[in-house]
Amino acid sequence: MRLAWTPRENQLVWSALARGVRAPARLDRDVFIPGTAPFAVGGGPDFPSEIAEVVELGYRVQPTSALSYSITAFHHRYDRLRSLELAPPDGEAVTIVGNGIEGDVAGIEAWGAWQATNGWQLRLGGFLMDQDLDPGPGSAAGRVRHAGPAAGAGGCRGFCLLCG
C-alpha cells in the first residue's frame, strides 16, 4: 500500500507498507553438489518462502527549479531468509539450503540535486543503515551485525557524489 500527499505543488510526502514473498527456486530445493564433507551441499526439500515486511516514509521537495532533495526513513523485517544449515549429526555430512536467518534492516537515506548550469548538475546522496541478521540454531552462517554507512549501488560507501 502506498500513500502520497502533496501539501504544496513542489512538495511530496509519501509512505509505503509492503510485504514481499520470494518463492523458493529449484536451486533452493533440488540442488545437490557432491563433495567430501563438509563441502557437500544439498537443497532443502522443506524450503518455505522468504518474507520481507517493509515500512518506508519519505519527503521530497523542489524549493527552486534548480534544486531538489529527498529524505527517506525505512525499516525492513526479514523472516526465513536463505541460509546454509548443518545436517543433523546422525545424517550424512551435508550442508542443507534452509531458511535459518531472520532480522531487521533500518535506516535513513537522503539525496539532493542542484542544476548549477545548463550543462552541469551536481548530485549528492547518502544513507545510514543498521542491519541485524540473526541465524537460527544449527545455521552455518554467523550473526551479521552492521551499523553505519554500507556499500551501496556502484560500490559507494555511505555517500556518493556524482557529477554529470
Phi and psi in radians as a Rosetta constraint file:
Dihedral C 1 N 2 CA 2 C 2 CIRCULARHARMONIC -2.230 0.35
Dihedral N 2 CA 2 C 2 N 3 CIRCULARHARMONIC 2.438 0.35
Dihedral C 2 N 3 CA 3 C 3 CIRCULARHARMONIC -2.242 0.35
Dihedral N 3 CA 3 C 3 N 4 CIRCULARHARMONIC 2.450 0.35
Dihedral C 3 N 4 CA 4 C 4 CIRCULARHARMONIC -2.383 0.35
Dihedral N 4 CA 4 C 4 N 5 CIRCULARHARMONIC 2.509 0.35
Dihedral C 4 N 5 CA 5 C 5 CIRCULARHARMONIC -2.402 0.35
Dihedral N 5 CA 5 C 5 N 6 CIRCULARHARMONIC 2.340 0.35
Dihedral C 5 N 6 CA 6 C 6 CIRCULARHARMONIC -1.968 0.35
Dihedral N 6 CA 6 C 6 N 7 CIRCULARHARMONIC 1.637 0.35
Dihedral C 6 N 7 CA 7 C 7 CIRCULARHARMONIC -1.122 0.35
Dihedral N 7 CA 7 C 7 N 8 CIRCULARHARMONIC -0.512 0.35
Dihedral C 7 N 8 CA 8 C 8 CIRCULARHARMONIC -2.439 0.35
Dihedral N 8 CA 8 C 8 N 9 CIRCULARHARMONIC 2.904 0.35
Dihedral C 8 N 9 CA 9 C 9 CIRCULARHARMONIC -1.052 0.35
Dihedral N 9 CA 9 C 9 N 10 CIRCULARHARMONIC -0.524 0.35
Dihedral C 9 N 10 CA 10 C 10 CIRCULARHARMONIC -1.770 0.35
Dihedral N 10 CA 10 C 10 N 11 CIRCULARHARMONIC 0.176 0.35
Dihedral C 10 N 11 CA 11 C 11 CIRCULARHARMONIC -2.204 0.35
Dihedral N 11 CA 11 C 11 N 12 CIRCULARHARMONIC 2.596 0.35
Dihedral C 11 N 12 CA 12 C 12 CIRCULARHARMONIC -2.455 0.35
Dihedral N 12 CA 12 C 12 N 13 CIRCULARHARMONIC 2.208 0.35
Dihedral C 12 N 13 CA 13 C 13 CIRCULARHARMONIC -1.971 0.35
Dihedral N 13 CA 13 C 13 N 14 CIRCULARHARMONIC 2.294 0.35
Dihedral C 13 N 14 CA 14 C 14 CIRCULARHARMONIC -2.460 0.35
Dihedral N 14 CA 14 C 14 N 15 CIRCULARHARMONIC 2.765 0.35
Dihedral C 14 N 15 CA 15 C 15 CIRCULARHARMONIC -2.512 0.35
Dihedral N 15 CA 15 C 15 N 16 CIRCULARHARMONIC 2.747 0.35
Dihedral C 15 N 16 CA 16 C 16 CIRCULARHARMONIC -2.553 0.35
Dihedral N 16 CA 16 C 16 N 17 CIRCULARHARMONIC 2.396 0.35
Dihedral C 16 N 17 CA 17 C 17 CIRCULARHARMONIC -2.151 0.35
Dihedral N 17 CA 17 C 17 N 18 CIRCULARHARMONIC 2.245 0.35
Dihedral C 17 N 18 CA 18 C 18 CIRCULARHARMONIC -2.541 0.35
Dihedral N 18 CA 18 C 18 N 19 CIRCULARHARMONIC 2.698 0.35
Dihedral C 18 N 19 CA 19 C 19 CIRCULARHARMONIC -2.295 0.35
Dihedral N 19 CA 19 C 19 N 20 CIRCULARHARMONIC 2.086 0.35
Dihedral C 19 N 20 CA 20 C 20 CIRCULARHARMONIC -1.920 0.35
Dihedral N 20 CA 20 C 20 N 21 CIRCULARHARMONIC 2.467 0.35
Dihedral C 20 N 21 CA 21 C 21 CIRCULARHARMONIC -2.247 0.35
Dihedral N 21 CA 21 C 21 N 22 CIRCULARHARMONIC 2.223 0.35
Dihedral C 21 N 22 CA 22 C 22 CIRCULARHARMONIC -1.875 0.35
Dihedral N 22 CA 22 C 22 N 23 CIRCULARHARMONIC 1.968 0.35
Dihedral C 22 N 23 CA 23 C 23 CIRCULARHARMONIC -1.235 0.35
Dihedral N 23 CA 23 C 23 N 24 CIRCULARHARMONIC 2.579 0.35
Dihedral C 23 N 24 CA 24 C 24 CIRCULARHARMONIC -1.109 0.35
Dihedral N 24 CA 24 C 24 N 25 CIRCULARHARMONIC 2.444 0.35
Dihedral C 24 N 25 CA 25 C 25 CIRCULARHARMONIC -1.579 0.35
Dihedral N 25 CA 25 C 25 N 26 CIRCULARHARMONIC 2.933 0.35
Dihedral C 25 N 26 CA 26 C 26 CIRCULARHARMONIC -1.039 0.35
Dihedral N 26 CA 26 C 26 N 27 CIRCULARHARMONIC -0.570 0.35
Dihedral C 26 N 27 CA 27 C 27 CIRCULARHARMONIC -1.061 0.35
Dihedral N 27 CA 27 C 27 N 28 CIRCULARHARMONIC -0.645 0.35
Dihedral C 27 N 28 CA 28 C 28 CIRCULARHARMONIC -1.190 0.35
Dihedral N 28 CA 28 C 28 N 29 CIRCULARHARMONIC -0.589 0.35
Dihedral C 28 N 29 CA 29 C 29 CIRCULARHARMONIC -1.802 0.35
Dihedral N 29 CA 29 C 29 N 30 CIRCULARHARMONIC -0.663 0.35
Dihedral C 29 N 30 CA 30 C 30 CIRCULARHARMONIC -1.848 0.35
Dihedral N 30 CA 30 C 30 N 31 CIRCULARHARMONIC -0.139 0.35
Dihedral C 30 N 31 CA 31 C 31 CIRCULARHARMONIC -1.196 0.35
Dihedral N 31 CA 31 C 31 N 32 CIRCULARHARMONIC 2.529 0.35
Dihedral C 31 N 32 CA 32 C 32 CIRCULARHARMONIC -2.531 0.35
Dihedral N 32 CA 32 C 32 N 33 CIRCULARHARMONIC 2.110 0.35
Dihedral C 32 N 33 CA 33 C 33 CIRCULARHARMONIC -1.969 0.35
Dihedral N 33 CA 33 C 33 N 34 CIRCULARHARMONIC 1.838 0.35
Dihedral C 33 N 34 CA 34 C 34 CIRCULARHARMONIC -1.208 0.35
Dihedral N 34 CA 34 C 34 N 35 CIRCULARHARMONIC 2.632 0.35
Dihedral C 34 N 35 CA 35 C 35 CIRCULARHARMONIC 3.127 0.35
Dihedral N 35 CA 35 C 35 N 36 CIRCULARHARMONIC 3.135 0.35
Dihedral C 35 N 36 CA 36 C 36 CIRCULARHARMONIC -1.577 0.35
Dihedral N 36 CA 36 C 36 N 37 CIRCULARHARMONIC 2.394 0.35
Dihedral C 36 N 37 CA 37 C 37 CIRCULARHARMONIC -0.916 0.35
Dihedral N 37 CA 37 C 37 N 38 CIRCULARHARMONIC 2.463 0.35
Dihedral C 37 N 38 CA 38 C 38 CIRCULARHARMONIC -1.689 0.35
Dihedral N 38 CA 38 C 38 N 39 CIRCULARHARMONIC 0.478 0.35
Dihedral C 38 N 39 CA 39 C 39 CIRCULARHARMONIC -1.710 0.35
Dihedral N 39 CA 39 C 39 N 40 CIRCULARHARMONIC -0.017 0.35
Dihedral C 39 N 40 CA 40 C 40 CIRCULARHARMONIC -1.313 0.35
Dihedral N 40 CA 40 C 40 N 41 CIRCULARHARMONIC 2.372 0.35
Dihedral C 40 N 41 CA 41 C 41 CIRCULARHARMONIC -2.215 0.35
Dihedral N 41 CA 41 C 41 N 42 CIRCULARHARMONIC 2.328 0.35
Dihedral C 41 N 42 CA 42 C 42 CIRCULARHARMONIC -2.234 0.35
Dihedral N 42 CA 42 C 42 N 43 CIRCULARHARMONIC 2.600 0.35
Dihedral C 42 N 43 CA 43 C 43 CIRCULARHARMONIC -1.173 0.35
Dihedral N 43 CA 43 C 43 N 44 CIRCULARHARMONIC 2.731 0.35
Dihedral C 43 N 44 CA 44 C 44 CIRCULARHARMONIC -1.746 0.35
Dihedral N 44 CA 44 C 44 N 45 CIRCULARHARMONIC 1.916 0.35
Dihedral C 44 N 45 CA 45 C 45 CIRCULARHARMONIC -1.121 0.35
Dihedral N 45 CA 45 C 45 N 46 CIRCULARHARMONIC -0.357 0.35
Dihedral C 45 N 46 CA 46 C 46 CIRCULARHARMONIC -1.814 0.35
Dihedral N 46 CA 46 C 46 N 47 CIRCULARHARMONIC 0.513 0.35
Dihedral C 46 N 47 CA 47 C 47 CIRCULARHARMONIC -1.284 0.35
Dihedral N 47 CA 47 C 47 N 48 CIRCULARHARMONIC 1.881 0.35
Dihedral C 47 N 48 CA 48 C 48 CIRCULARHARMONIC -1.466 0.35
Dihedral N 48 CA 48 C 48 N 49 CIRCULARHARMONIC 3.023 0.35
Dihedral C 48 N 49 CA 49 C 49 CIRCULARHARMONIC -1.158 0.35
Dihedral N 49 CA 49 C 49 N 50 CIRCULARHARMONIC 2.521 0.35
Dihedral C 49 N 50 CA 50 C 50 CIRCULARHARMONIC -1.412 0.35
Dihedral N 50 CA 50 C 50 N 51 CIRCULARHARMONIC 2.600 0.35
Dihedral C 50 N 51 CA 51 C 51 CIRCULARHARMONIC -2.286 0.35
Dihedral N 51 CA 51 C 51 N 52 CIRCULARHARMONIC 2.385 0.35
Dihedral C 51 N 52 CA 52 C 52 CIRCULARHARMONIC -2.219 0.35
Dihedral N 52 CA 52 C 52 N 53 CIRCULARHARMONIC 2.271 0.35
Dihedral C 52 N 53 CA 53 C 53 CIRCULARHARMONIC -1.992 0.35
Dihedral N 53 CA 53 C 53 N 54 CIRCULARHARMONIC 2.177 0.35
Dihedral C 53 N 54 CA 54 C 54 CIRCULARHARMONIC -2.165 0.35
Dihedral N 54 CA 54 C 54 N 55 CIRCULARHARMONIC 2.360 0.35
Dihedral C 54 N 55 CA 55 C 55 CIRCULARHARMONIC -2.238 0.35
Dihedral N 55 CA 55 C 55 N 56 CIRCULARHARMONIC 2.257 0.35
Dihedral C 55 N 56 CA 56 C 56 CIRCULARHARMONIC -2.400 0.35
Dihedral N 56 CA 56 C 56 N 57 CIRCULARHARMONIC 2.558 0.35
Dihedral C 56 N 57 CA 57 C 57 CIRCULARHARMONIC -2.441 0.35
Dihedral N 57 CA 57 C 57 N 58 CIRCULARHARMONIC 2.244 0.35
Dihedral C 57 N 58 CA 58 C 58 CIRCULARHARMONIC -2.437 0.35
Dihedral N 58 CA 58 C 58 N 59 CIRCULARHARMONIC 2.833 0.35
Dihedral C 58 N 59 CA 59 C 59 CIRCULARHARMONIC -2.447 0.35
Dihedral N 59 CA 59 C 59 N 60 CIRCULARHARMONIC 2.282 0.35
Dihedral C 59 N 60 CA 60 C 60 CIRCULARHARMONIC -2.308 0.35
Dihedral N 60 CA 60 C 60 N 61 CIRCULARHARMONIC 2.431 0.35
Dihedral C 60 N 61 CA 61 C 61 CIRCULARHARMONIC -2.501 0.35
Dihedral N 61 CA 61 C 61 N 62 CIRCULARHARMONIC 2.596 0.35
Dihedral C 61 N 62 CA 62 C 62 CIRCULARHARMONIC -2.204 0.35
Dihedral N 62 CA 62 C 62 N 63 CIRCULARHARMONIC 1.526 0.35
Dihedral C 62 N 63 CA 63 C 63 CIRCULARHARMONIC -1.156 0.35
Dihedral N 63 CA 63 C 63 N 64 CIRCULARHARMONIC -0.518 0.35
Dihedral C 63 N 64 CA 64 C 64 CIRCULARHARMONIC -2.380 0.35
Dihedral N 64 CA 64 C 64 N 65 CIRCULARHARMONIC 2.963 0.35
Dihedral C 64 N 65 CA 65 C 65 CIRCULARHARMONIC -1.180 0.35
Dihedral N 65 CA 65 C 65 N 66 CIRCULARHARMONIC -0.297 0.35
Dihedral C 65 N 66 CA 66 C 66 CIRCULARHARMONIC -1.803 0.35
Dihedral N 66 CA 66 C 66 N 67 CIRCULARHARMONIC -0.107 0.35
Dihedral C 66 N 67 CA 67 C 67 CIRCULARHARMONIC -2.316 0.35
Dihedral N 67 CA 67 C 67 N 68 CIRCULARHARMONIC 2.331 0.35
Dihedral C 67 N 68 CA 68 C 68 CIRCULARHARMONIC -2.562 0.35
Dihedral N 68 CA 68 C 68 N 69 CIRCULARHARMONIC 2.656 0.35
Dihedral C 68 N 69 CA 69 C 69 CIRCULARHARMONIC -2.678 0.35
Dihedral N 69 CA 69 C 69 N 70 CIRCULARHARMONIC 2.856 0.35
Dihedral C 69 N 70 CA 70 C 70 CIRCULARHARMONIC -2.604 0.35
Dihedral N 70 CA 70 C 70 N 71 CIRCULARHARMONIC 2.635 0.35
Dihedral C 70 N 71 CA 71 C 71 CIRCULARHARMONIC -2.438 0.35
Dihedral N 71 CA 71 C 71 N 72 CIRCULARHARMONIC 2.425 0.35
Dihedral C 71 N 72 CA 72 C 72 CIRCULARHARMONIC -2.378 0.35
Dihedral N 72 CA 72 C 72 N 73 CIRCULARHARMONIC 2.341 0.35
Dihedral C 72 N 73 CA 73 C 73 CIRCULARHARMONIC -1.874 0.35
Dihedral N 73 CA 73 C 73 N 74 CIRCULARHARMONIC 2.487 0.35
Dihedral C 73 N 74 CA 74 C 74 CIRCULARHARMONIC -2.509 0.35
Dihedral N 74 CA 74 C 74 N 75 CIRCULARHARMONIC 2.696 0.35
Dihedral C 74 N 75 CA 75 C 75 CIRCULARHARMONIC -2.510 0.35
Dihedral N 75 CA 75 C 75 N 76 CIRCULARHARMONIC 2.185 0.35
Dihedral C 75 N 76 CA 76 C 76 CIRCULARHARMONIC -2.102 0.35
Dihedral N 76 CA 76 C 76 N 77 CIRCULARHARMONIC 2.295 0.35
Dihedral C 76 N 77 CA 77 C 77 CIRCULARHARMONIC -1.964 0.35
Dihedral N 77 CA 77 C 77 N 78 CIRCULARHARMONIC 2.158 0.35
Dihedral C 77 N 78 CA 78 C 78 CIRCULARHARMONIC -1.975 0.35
Dihedral N 78 CA 78 C 78 N 79 CIRCULARHARMONIC 2.364 0.35
Dihedral C 78 N 79 CA 79 C 79 CIRCULARHARMONIC -2.248 0.35
Dihedral N 79 CA 79 C 79 N 80 CIRCULARHARMONIC 2.496 0.35
Dihedral C 79 N 80 CA 80 C 80 CIRCULARHARMONIC 1.020 0.35
Dihedral N 80 CA 80 C 80 N 81 CIRCULARHARMONIC 0.792 0.35
Dihedral C 80 N 81 CA 81 C 81 CIRCULARHARMONIC -1.286 0.35
Dihedral N 81 CA 81 C 81 N 82 CIRCULARHARMONIC 2.677 0.35
Dihedral C 81 N 82 CA 82 C 82 CIRCULARHARMONIC -1.028 0.35
Dihedral N 82 CA 82 C 82 N 83 CIRCULARHARMONIC 2.385 0.35
Dihedral C 82 N 83 CA 83 C 83 CIRCULARHARMONIC -2.571 0.35
Dihedral N 83 CA 83 C 83 N 84 CIRCULARHARMONIC 2.990 0.35
Dihedral C 83 N 84 CA 84 C 84 CIRCULARHARMONIC -1.891 0.35
Dihedral N 84 CA 84 C 84 N 85 CIRCULARHARMONIC 2.117 0.35
Dihedral C 84 N 85 CA 85 C 85 CIRCULARHARMONIC -1.888 0.35
Dihedral N 85 CA 85 C 85 N 86 CIRCULARHARMONIC 2.425 0.35
Dihedral C 85 N 86 CA 86 C 86 CIRCULARHARMONIC -1.297 0.35
Dihedral N 86 CA 86 C 86 N 87 CIRCULARHARMONIC 2.385 0.35
Dihedral C 86 N 87 CA 87 C 87 CIRCULARHARMONIC -1.134 0.35
Dihedral N 87 CA 87 C 87 N 88 CIRCULARHARMONIC 2.700 0.35
Dihedral C 87 N 88 CA 88 C 88 CIRCULARHARMONIC -1.014 0.35
Dihedral N 88 CA 88 C 88 N 89 CIRCULARHARMONIC 2.607 0.35
Dihedral C 88 N 89 CA 89 C 89 CIRCULARHARMONIC -1.007 0.35
Dihedral N 89 CA 89 C 89 N 90 CIRCULARHARMONIC -0.517 0.35
Dihedral C 89 N 90 CA 90 C 90 CIRCULARHARMONIC -1.497 0.35
Dihedral N 90 CA 90 C 90 N 91 CIRCULARHARMONIC -0.089 0.35
Dihedral C 90 N 91 CA 91 C 91 CIRCULARHARMONIC -1.685 0.35
Dihedral N 91 CA 91 C 91 N 92 CIRCULARHARMONIC -2.939 0.35
Dihedral C 91 N 92 CA 92 C 92 CIRCULARHARMONIC -1.216 0.35
Dihedral N 92 CA 92 C 92 N 93 CIRCULARHARMONIC 2.777 0.35
Dihedral C 92 N 93 CA 93 C 93 CIRCULARHARMONIC -1.421 0.35
Dihedral N 93 CA 93 C 93 N 94 CIRCULARHARMONIC 1.325 0.35
Dihedral C 93 N 94 CA 94 C 94 CIRCULARHARMONIC -2.246 0.35
Dihedral N 94 CA 94 C 94 N 95 CIRCULARHARMONIC 2.489 0.35
Dihedral C 94 N 95 CA 95 C 95 CIRCULARHARMONIC -1.651 0.35
Dihedral N 95 CA 95 C 95 N 96 CIRCULARHARMONIC 2.230 0.35
Dihedral C 95 N 96 CA 96 C 96 CIRCULARHARMONIC -1.784 0.35
Dihedral N 96 CA 96 C 96 N 97 CIRCULARHARMONIC 2.442 0.35
Dihedral C 96 N 97 CA 97 C 97 CIRCULARHARMONIC -1.300 0.35
Dihedral N 97 CA 97 C 97 N 98 CIRCULARHARMONIC 2.108 0.35
Dihedral C 97 N 98 CA 98 C 98 CIRCULARHARMONIC -2.342 0.35
Dihedral N 98 CA 98 C 98 N 99 CIRCULARHARMONIC -2.872 0.35
Dihedral C 98 N 99 CA 99 C 99 CIRCULARHARMONIC -2.190 0.35
Dihedral N 99 CA 99 C 99 N 100 CIRCULARHARMONIC 0.909 0.35
Dihedral C 99 N 100 CA 100 C 100 CIRCULARHARMONIC -1.598 0.35
Dihedral N 100 CA 100 C 100 N 101 CIRCULARHARMONIC 0.111 0.35
Dihedral C 100 N 101 CA 101 C 101 CIRCULARHARMONIC -1.966 0.35
Dihedral N 101 CA 101 C 101 N 102 CIRCULARHARMONIC 2.389 0.35
Dihedral C 101 N 102 CA 102 C 102 CIRCULARHARMONIC -2.465 0.35
Dihedral N 102 CA 102 C 102 N 103 CIRCULARHARMONIC 2.836 0.35
Dihedral C 102 N 103 CA 103 C 103 CIRCULARHARMONIC 2.876 0.35
Dihedral N 103 CA 103 C 103 N 104 CIRCULARHARMONIC -2.981 0.35
Dihedral C 103 N 104 CA 104 C 104 CIRCULARHARMONIC -2.265 0.35
Dihedral N 104 CA 104 C 104 N 105 CIRCULARHARMONIC 2.564 0.35
Dihedral C 104 N 105 CA 105 C 105 CIRCULARHARMONIC -2.301 0.35
Dihedral N 105 CA 105 C 105 N 106 CIRCULARHARMONIC 2.224 0.35
Dihedral C 105 N 106 CA 106 C 106 CIRCULARHARMONIC -2.446 0.35
Dihedral N 106 CA 106 C 106 N 107 CIRCULARHARMONIC 2.677 0.35
Dihedral C 106 N 107 CA 107 C 107 CIRCULARHARMONIC 3.078 0.35
Dihedral N 107 CA 107 C 107 N 108 CIRCULARHARMONIC -2.990 0.35
Dihedral C 107 N 108 CA 108 C 108 CIRCULARHARMONIC -2.346 0.35
Dihedral N 108 CA 108 C 108 N 109 CIRCULARHARMONIC 2.374 0.35
Dihedral C 108 N 109 CA 109 C 109 CIRCULARHARMONIC -2.231 0.35
Dihedral N 109 CA 109 C 109 N 110 CIRCULARHARMONIC 2.592 0.35
Dihedral C 109 N 110 CA 110 C 110 CIRCULARHARMONIC -2.549 0.35
Dihedral N 110 CA 110 C 110 N 111 CIRCULARHARMONIC 2.652 0.35
Dihedral C 110 N 111 CA 111 C 111 CIRCULARHARMONIC -2.617 0.35
Dihedral N 111 CA 111 C 111 N 112 CIRCULARHARMONIC 2.782 0.35
Dihedral C 111 N 112 CA 112 C 112 CIRCULARHARMONIC -2.529 0.35
Dihedral N 112 CA 112 C 112 N 113 CIRCULARHARMONIC 2.666 0.35
Dihedral C 112 N 113 CA 113 C 113 CIRCULARHARMONIC -2.385 0.35
Dihedral N 113 CA 113 C 113 N 114 CIRCULARHARMONIC 2.391 0.35
Dihedral C 113 N 114 CA 114 C 114 CIRCULARHARMONIC -2.310 0.35
Dihedral N 114 CA 114 C 114 N 115 CIRCULARHARMONIC 2.142 0.35
Dihedral C 114 N 115 CA 115 C 115 CIRCULARHARMONIC -1.536 0.35
Dihedral N 115 CA 115 C 115 N 116 CIRCULARHARMONIC 1.589 0.35
Dihedral C 115 N 116 CA 116 C 116 CIRCULARHARMONIC -1.142 0.35
Dihedral N 116 CA 116 C 116 N 117 CIRCULARHARMONIC -0.793 0.35
Dihedral C 116 N 117 CA 117 C 117 CIRCULARHARMONIC -2.459 0.35
Dihedral N 117 CA 117 C 117 N 118 CIRCULARHARMONIC 3.114 0.35
Dihedral C 117 N 118 CA 118 C 118 CIRCULARHARMONIC -1.018 0.35
Dihedral N 118 CA 118 C 118 N 119 CIRCULARHARMONIC -0.604 0.35
Dihedral C 118 N 119 CA 119 C 119 CIRCULARHARMONIC -1.825 0.35
Dihedral N 119 CA 119 C 119 N 120 CIRCULARHARMONIC 0.144 0.35
Dihedral C 119 N 120 CA 120 C 120 CIRCULARHARMONIC -2.464 0.35
Dihedral N 120 CA 120 C 120 N 121 CIRCULARHARMONIC 2.082 0.35
Dihedral C 120 N 121 CA 121 C 121 CIRCULARHARMONIC -2.138 0.35
Dihedral N 121 CA 121 C 121 N 122 CIRCULARHARMONIC 2.357 0.35
Dihedral C 121 N 122 CA 122 C 122 CIRCULARHARMONIC -1.850 0.35
Dihedral N 122 CA 122 C 122 N 123 CIRCULARHARMONIC 2.353 0.35
Dihedral C 122 N 123 CA 123 C 123 CIRCULARHARMONIC -2.246 0.35
Dihedral N 123 CA 123 C 123 N 124 CIRCULARHARMONIC 2.396 0.35
Dihedral C 123 N 124 CA 124 C 124 CIRCULARHARMONIC -2.340 0.35
Dihedral N 124 CA 124 C 124 N 125 CIRCULARHARMONIC 2.310 0.35
Dihedral C 124 N 125 CA 125 C 125 CIRCULARHARMONIC -2.491 0.35
Dihedral N 125 CA 125 C 125 N 126 CIRCULARHARMONIC 2.704 0.35
Dihedral C 125 N 126 CA 126 C 126 CIRCULARHARMONIC -2.883 0.35
Dihedral N 126 CA 126 C 126 N 127 CIRCULARHARMONIC 2.965 0.35
Dihedral C 126 N 127 CA 127 C 127 CIRCULARHARMONIC -2.707 0.35
Dihedral N 127 CA 127 C 127 N 128 CIRCULARHARMONIC 2.708 0.35
Dihedral C 127 N 128 CA 128 C 128 CIRCULARHARMONIC -2.113 0.35
Dihedral N 128 CA 128 C 128 N 129 CIRCULARHARMONIC 2.357 0.35
Dihedral C 128 N 129 CA 129 C 129 CIRCULARHARMONIC -2.419 0.35
Dihedral N 129 CA 129 C 129 N 130 CIRCULARHARMONIC 2.451 0.35
Dihedral C 129 N 130 CA 130 C 130 CIRCULARHARMONIC -2.038 0.35
Dihedral N 130 CA 130 C 130 N 131 CIRCULARHARMONIC 2.103 0.35
Dihedral C 130 N 131 CA 131 C 131 CIRCULARHARMONIC -2.126 0.35
Dihedral N 131 CA 131 C 131 N 132 CIRCULARHARMONIC 2.239 0.35
Dihedral C 131 N 132 CA 132 C 132 CIRCULARHARMONIC -2.398 0.35
Dihedral N 132 CA 132 C 132 N 133 CIRCULARHARMONIC 1.669 0.35
Dihedral C 132 N 133 CA 133 C 133 CIRCULARHARMONIC -1.915 0.35
Dihedral N 133 CA 133 C 133 N 134 CIRCULARHARMONIC 2.251 0.35
Dihedral C 133 N 134 CA 134 C 134 CIRCULARHARMONIC -2.124 0.35
Dihedral N 134 CA 134 C 134 N 135 CIRCULARHARMONIC 2.050 0.35
Dihedral C 134 N 135 CA 135 C 135 CIRCULARHARMONIC -1.317 0.35
Dihedral N 135 CA 135 C 135 N 136 CIRCULARHARMONIC 2.603 0.35
Dihedral C 135 N 136 CA 136 C 136 CIRCULARHARMONIC -1.343 0.35
Dihedral N 136 CA 136 C 136 N 137 CIRCULARHARMONIC 3.077 0.35
Dihedral C 136 N 137 CA 137 C 137 CIRCULARHARMONIC -1.101 0.35
Dihedral N 137 CA 137 C 137 N 138 CIRCULARHARMONIC 2.427 0.35
Dihedral C 137 N 138 CA 138 C 138 CIRCULARHARMONIC 1.529 0.35
Dihedral N 138 CA 138 C 138 N 139 CIRCULARHARMONIC -0.047 0.35
Dihedral C 138 N 139 CA 139 C 139 CIRCULARHARMONIC -1.356 0.35
Dihedral N 139 CA 139 C 139 N 140 CIRCULARHARMONIC 2.511 0.35
Dihedral C 139 N 140 CA 140 C 140 CIRCULARHARMONIC -1.385 0.35
Dihedral N 140 CA 140 C 140 N 141 CIRCULARHARMONIC -0.222 0.35
Dihedral C 140 N 141 CA 141 C 141 CIRCULARHARMONIC -1.452 0.35
Dihedral N 141 CA 141 C 141 N 142 CIRCULARHARMONIC 2.648 0.35
Dihedral C 141 N 142 CA 142 C 142 CIRCULARHARMONIC -1.645 0.35
Dihedral N 142 CA 142 C 142 N 143 CIRCULARHARMONIC 2.912 0.35
Dihedral C 142 N 143 CA 143 C 143 CIRCULARHARMONIC -1.183 0.35
Dihedral N 143 CA 143 C 143 N 144 CIRCULARHARMONIC 2.352 0.35
Dihedral C 143 N 144 CA 144 C 144 CIRCULARHARMONIC -1.871 0.35
Dihedral N 144 CA 144 C 144 N 145 CIRCULARHARMONIC 2.040 0.35
Dihedral C 144 N 145 CA 145 C 145 CIRCULARHARMONIC -2.271 0.35
Dihedral N 145 CA 145 C 145 N 146 CIRCULARHARMONIC 2.109 0.35
Dihedral C 145 N 146 CA 146 C 146 CIRCULARHARMONIC -2.499 0.35
Dihedral N 146 CA 146 C 146 N 147 CIRCULARHARMONIC 2.315 0.35
Dihedral C 146 N 147 CA 147 C 147 CIRCULARHARMONIC -2.330 0.35
Dihedral N 147 CA 147 C 147 N 148 CIRCULARHARMONIC 2.481 0.35
Dihedral C 147 N 148 CA 148 C 148 CIRCULARHARMONIC 1.828 0.35
Dihedral N 148 CA 148 C 148 N 149 CIRCULARHARMONIC -2.944 0.35
Dihedral C 148 N 149 CA 149 C 149 CIRCULARHARMONIC -1.065 0.35
Dihedral N 149 CA 149 C 149 N 150 CIRCULARHARMONIC 2.482 0.35
Dihedral C 149 N 150 CA 150 C 150 CIRCULARHARMONIC -2.325 0.35
Dihedral N 150 CA 150 C 150 N 151 CIRCULARHARMONIC 2.842 0.35
Dihedral C 150 N 151 CA 151 C 151 CIRCULARHARMONIC -1.141 0.35
Dihedral N 151 CA 151 C 151 N 152 CIRCULARHARMONIC 2.226 0.35
Dihedral C 151 N 152 CA 152 C 152 CIRCULARHARMONIC -1.914 0.35
Dihedral N 152 CA 152 C 152 N 153 CIRCULARHARMONIC -2.853 0.35
Dihedral C 152 N 153 CA 153 C 153 CIRCULARHARMONIC -1.034 0.35
Dihedral N 153 CA 153 C 153 N 154 CIRCULARHARMONIC 2.414 0.35
Dihedral C 153 N 154 CA 154 C 154 CIRCULARHARMONIC 1.337 0.35
Dihedral N 154 CA 154 C 154 N 155 CIRCULARHARMONIC 0.151 0.35
Dihedral C 154 N 155 CA 155 C 155 CIRCULARHARMONIC 1.396 0.35
Dihedral N 155 CA 155 C 155 N 156 CIRCULARHARMONIC 0.149 0.35
Dihedral C 155 N 156 CA 156 C 156 CIRCULARHARMONIC -1.185 0.35
Dihedral N 156 CA 156 C 156 N 157 CIRCULARHARMONIC 2.489 0.35
Dihedral C 156 N 157 CA 157 C 157 CIRCULARHARMONIC -2.037 0.35
Dihedral N 157 CA 157 C 157 N 158 CIRCULARHARMONIC 1.869 0.35
Dihedral C 157 N 158 CA 158 C 158 CIRCULARHARMONIC 1.508 0.35
Dihedral N 158 CA 158 C 158 N 159 CIRCULARHARMONIC -0.799 0.35
Dihedral C 158 N 159 CA 159 C 159 CIRCULARHARMONIC -2.655 0.35
Dihedral N 159 CA 159 C 159 N 160 CIRCULARHARMONIC 2.770 0.35
Dihedral C 159 N 160 CA 160 C 160 CIRCULARHARMONIC -2.357 0.35
Dihedral N 160 CA 160 C 160 N 161 CIRCULARHARMONIC 2.378 0.35
Dihedral C 160 N 161 CA 161 C 161 CIRCULARHARMONIC -2.021 0.35
Dihedral N 161 CA 161 C 161 N 162 CIRCULARHARMONIC 1.979 0.35
Dihedral C 161 N 162 CA 162 C 162 CIRCULARHARMONIC -2.034 0.35
Dihedral N 162 CA 162 C 162 N 163 CIRCULARHARMONIC 2.222 0.35
Dihedral C 162 N 163 CA 163 C 163 CIRCULARHARMONIC -1.953 0.35
Dihedral N 163 CA 163 C 163 N 164 CIRCULARHARMONIC 2.343 0.35
